């Protein structure tokens, strides 16, 4: 499939820390961030946020703070009942696997 892409296409693998999402991915660094496969540029830097730590920290805080406040104000059970996104993101609770994909991956 990579060979069928237009030359110069850029693929960014944001899952490289977890093993990658493209068959041609391999971890790279900020010093040497890219490589070519069939004239397709691959960017597979591990720990991408490390290049911009302050910005990454602010973005992570902005994304997670609403959930932290919800959990703090309502408790776990009520927060899960009121927020479908939070409930759908729950993987394990009280030793029980709640997320089907996690269960299948560990079976």
SVG drawing of the C-alpha trace seen along z (x, -y; Angstrom):
<svg xmlns="http://www.w3.org/2000/svg" viewBox="-26 -26 46 41">
<polyline fill="none" stroke="black" stroke-width="0.4" points="0.0,0.0 2.9,-2.4 4.3,-1.9 1.0,-3.1 1.1,-6.5 2.3,-9.6 6.0,-10.4 6.5,-12.9 3.4,-11.8 4.1,-12.4 2.9,-9.9 3.0,-10.8 2.9,-7.9 1.6,-9.2 1.3,-5.7 5.0,-4.8 5.4,-4.7 2.9,-1.9 4.4,0.0 3.3,-2.1 0.3,-2.0 2.0,-1.6 3.7,1.6 6.8,-0.4 7.1,-2.5 10.1,-2.4 11.0,-4.7 13.0,-7.8 14.3,-10.7 14.0,-14.5 17.6,-14.7 16.7,-12.4 13.0,-12.4 12.2,-11.1 13.0,-8.3 11.8,-7.3 10.1,-4.1 9.1,-4.0 9.5,-7.8 7.0,-8.2 8.2,-10.3 7.7,-8.7 7.8,-10.8 7.9,-8.4 9.4,-10.3 8.9,-8.8 7.7,-11.2 6.7,-13.9 5.5,-16.2 9.1,-16.3 9.9,-18.8 7.4,-21.3 7.1,-20.4 5.4,-23.6 2.8,-23.6 2.3,-19.8 1.7,-20.2 -0.8,-23.1 -2.6,-21.1 -2.8,-18.0 -4.1,-20.0 -6.7,-21.7 -7.9,-18.3 -8.0,-16.5 -9.0,-19.1 -12.7,-19.0 -12.7,-15.2 -10.7,-15.7 -13.2,-18.3 -16.2,-16.1 -14.7,-13.2 -13.8,-15.4 -17.3,-17.0 -19.4,-13.9 -17.4,-10.9 -16.5,-8.1 -19.9,-6.4 -22.0,-9.5 -19.3,-11.0 -19.4,-7.9 -23.2,-8.0 -23.3,-11.6 -20.5,-11.6 -20.6,-9.0 -17.1,-9.9 -15.7,-9.2 -17.7,-6.0 -16.5,-4.8 -12.9,-5.5 -13.0,-3.3 -10.8,-0.2 -10.7,1.5 -12.6,0.9 -12.3,2.8 -10.3,5.5 -12.9,6.1 -12.2,5.3 -14.9,2.9 -13.7,2.2 -14.3,4.9 -11.2,4.2 -9.0,4.4 -10.6,7.7 -10.1,9.1 -6.4,7.9 -5.7,9.6 -7.5,12.9"/>
</svg>
